[in-house]
Amino acid sequence: MKRLVVYYSLSGNTEEAAKKIAEKLGADLLKLDTQKAMPKSFVGRLFVGGGQVVRNYIPELKPLETDVSAYDEIILGSPIWNSKGVPAINAFLQDKAAAGKVTALFFMSAGGDIRKGLAVITGKLPNLRYSLSLVDRKYKRSAENDAKIEQFVASIA
């Protein structure tokens, strides 16, 4: 089975997890980037990103460096913003064929609770079977992330 880990990461947290998951599964990696970059400052990111989520804004993505149609399965990684997945992920999921290949999803959040975000995104992922909640590395509970990733990967493999 040919697998691809697709992710969006602004601060590097989701990227770190995506790389670990891809390595353990022997999967390829694809980072999503938007045409218009997010502000560099935390406050700017909070206002712009939060506003995009509230408005259900779908940004234009930079051209993908990988042909996702060549893969059997996609593992999707996203931070949580305002209890939802980020606009770049929503832009990627506009491709219904790609969304249909997503069987696993991992969220990175400050609180570690993905229920709201999962409820929002589940309808876009008809073949979702596995989900994982990870905690931002600046919090103590992030020490559990590696063990959670091991269990997640074992369930997928």
C-alpha positions in Angstrom: 0.0 0.0 0.0 1.4 3.4 -1.0 0.8 6.0 1.8 1.1 9.7 1.9 1.1 11.9 5.0 -0.4 15.3 4.1 -0.2 18.1 6.7 -0.3 21.8 7.3 1.9 23.3 10.0 2.4 26.9 11.0 4.6 26.6 14.1 6.3 23.2 13.4 4.3 21.1 15.9 2.2 19.3 13.3 5.2 19.0 11.0 7.2 17.2 13.7 4.4 14.7 14.2 3.9 14.2 10.5 7.6 13.4 10.0 7.5 10.8 12.8 4.3 9.2 11.5 5.6 9.1 7.9 8.9 7.6 9.0 7.2 4.9 11.1 4.8 4.0 8.3 7.3 4.2 5.4 5.0 6.9 3.9 5.8 9.9 1.8 5.3 13.5 3.1 3.5 16.4 1.6 3.4 19.8 3.3 0.5 22.1 2.3 1.3 25.8 1.9 -1.0 28.7 1.0 -0.3 31.2 -1.7 -0.6 34.0 0.8 1.6 33.5 3.8 0.3 33.9 7.4 1.7 36.9 9.5 4.9 36.2 11.3 3.8 37.5 14.7 1.7 35.3 17.0 -1.0 38.0 17.4 -1.2 38.5 13.7 -1.6 34.8 13.2 -4.3 34.7 15.9 -6.3 37.4 14.2 -5.8 36.3 10.6 -6.0 32.5 11.2 -8.9 32.8 13.6 -10.8 35.1 11.3 -10.3 32.7 8.4 -11.7 29.8 10.4 -14.7 31.8 11.6 -15.5 32.9 8.0 -14.9 29.4 6.6 -12.3 30.9 4.3 -10.8 28.6 1.7 -7.3 29.9 0.7 -5.5 29.1 -2.5 -2.8 26.5 -2.0 0.6 26.6 -3.6 0.8 23.9 -6.3 1.2 20.5 -4.8 4.7 18.9 -5.2 3.2 15.4 -5.2 0.5 13.8 -7.3 -1.9 12.6 -4.5 -3.8 10.4 -7.0 -0.8 8.1 -7.1 -1.4 7.1 -3.4 -3.7 4.4 -2.0 -4.1 6.0 1.4 -3.7 9.5 3.0 -3.0 10.3 6.6 -3.9 13.9 7.2 -2.4 16.2 9.9 -3.8 19.5 11.0 -3.5 21.9 13.9 -6.7 23.0 15.6 -7.6 26.6 15.3 -10.8 27.8 17.1 -11.8 24.2 17.6 -11.7 23.4 13.9 -9.2 22.3 11.2 -7.3 25.0 9.4 -8.3 26.7 6.1 -5.4 25.1 4.2 -6.7 21.6 5.1 -10.2 22.6 4.0 -8.7 23.8 0.7 -7.0 20.4 0.2 -10.2 18.6 1.0 -12.0 20.4 -1.9 -10.5 17.6 -3.9 -13.1 14.9 -3.3 -10.9 12.1 -4.6 -8.1 13.1 -2.2 -10.6 13.4 0.7 -11.9 9.9 -0.1 -8.4 8.5 0.4 -8.0 9.9 3.9 -8.3 7.0 6.3 -6.5 8.6 9.3 -6.3 12.0 10.8 -4.2 13.6 13.5 -4.8 16.9 15.2 -2.4 19.0 17.1 -3.9 21.3 19.7 -3.2 23.2 22.9 -5.8 21.5 24.8 -5.7 18.0 23.3 -9.4 17.8 22.8 -10.3 17.1 19.2 -14.0 16.4 19.5 -15.2 19.7 18.0 -12.6 19.7 15.2 -13.3 16.0 14.5 -17.0 16.6 14.3 -16.5 19.4 11.7 -14.1 17.5 9.5 -15.6 14.0 9.7 -18.3 14.8 7.1 -15.5 15.6 4.6 -13.7 12.3 5.1 -16.0 9.4 4.1 -13.4 6.7 4.8 -11.9 8.0 8.0 -11.1 5.1 10.4 -8.4 6.4 12.7 -8.0 9.7 14.6 -5.4 11.0 17.0 -5.2 14.0 19.3 -1.8 15.4 20.1 -0.8 18.3 22.4 1.3 21.3 21.4 4.9 20.6 22.5 5.0 23.7 24.7 2.7 21.9 27.2 3.7 19.2 29.7 1.1 16.8 28.3 3.0 16.7 25.0 5.4 14.2 26.7 2.6 11.6 25.8 2.7 12.4 22.1 5.4 9.8 21.1 3.5 7.0 22.8 0.3 8.1 21.2 2.0 8.2 17.8 3.3 4.6 18.3 -0.3 3.4 19.0 -1.7 5.4 16.1 0.8 3.9 13.7 0.3 0.4 15.0 -3.5 0.7 14.5 -3.0 1.9 10.9 -0.3 -0.6 10.0 
